[in-house]
Amino acid sequence: MTNRNVLLAGALLVVGVLAVVLAAPSGPGLGQATGVNQLPVTEMTADDGLQDPGAEAWADVEGETVVLSSAESGLPGAQDTSVSRADVETAYTDERLYVRLSWDDPAANQEIDDPTAFVDGVAVQIPFEQADEPPIEMGSEKQPVNVWFWTADGETEELHAGGLGSTTQLNDTAVTTEAEYADGEWHVVFSRELSTDDRYRTDIDTDQRLNVAFAVFDGESDERGGVKAASEWHHYPLDPDPGPTAFELVLWTVGGLAIVGVLVVTVYGIKNVER
């Protein structure tokens, strides 16, 4: 290769590397859903009736479909759960967090008229330390979780758990729920004040990411307790500047090293031309 060709190849490589790096997506911001298991979250100036599952304000809230699968359990029927996905929409104001979950259910099981029957239900799980990612099944002793649990008979429970078998129901639940069943679909809204000084409740800070998981219980399929369709951990990018992703860090590193290499080759070519 001639010195002129070396210089031309070096220049083209620099242009190519810069084009790839500049075309790479930047770090995700509030309300975007570009990260792995990242959910959109919408900041609202007022609640606008968001507690109501049918409120018009929900049309302005971006949603995402979350995949559900049978939770690990040794109970009979645990691997045959019936709900495979749920739609999640989330918004927050200066004071409250609102989460609306919707899923298909051809039969609304709202009352128990048989000791072997079960009602429909849905749960939201968040870590006690909101950026932690504890074991998905009720956390652990060192990484406890809060669980918000609604059942179709109108009950709402707020739980604190540090692993299987350690669940404690909190008195005077701070979580408010409203539900609507229409056209073969459940819509349930959970809401809670962001700030709390309770030692067993998650104090939600809108300056850092919030991890979250979900579970749906289909009463018609006798789902209850450990028999449920559950999600993996997801997260809301509440932090205003979460910084570059791991992919972006690798991309910028590779791009930087490539540019340095090209510059070395170019300088070498220039020196040869001058000779």
Beta strands, then each sheet from edge to edge (+ up, - down):
strand 1: 42-43
strand 2: 63-67
strand 3: 69-70
strand 4: 85-92
strand 5: 96-104
strand 6: 121-127
strand 7: 145-151
strand 8: 156-161
strand 9: 168-169
strand 10: 176-182
strand 11: 185-193
strand 12: 210-217
strand 13: 229-230
strand 14: 234-236
sheet 1: 1+ 4+ 2-
sheet 2: 1+ 4+ 5- 11+ 10-
sheet 3: 3+ 13- 12+ 6- 7+ 8- 9+
sheet 4: 3+ 13- 12+ 14-
end
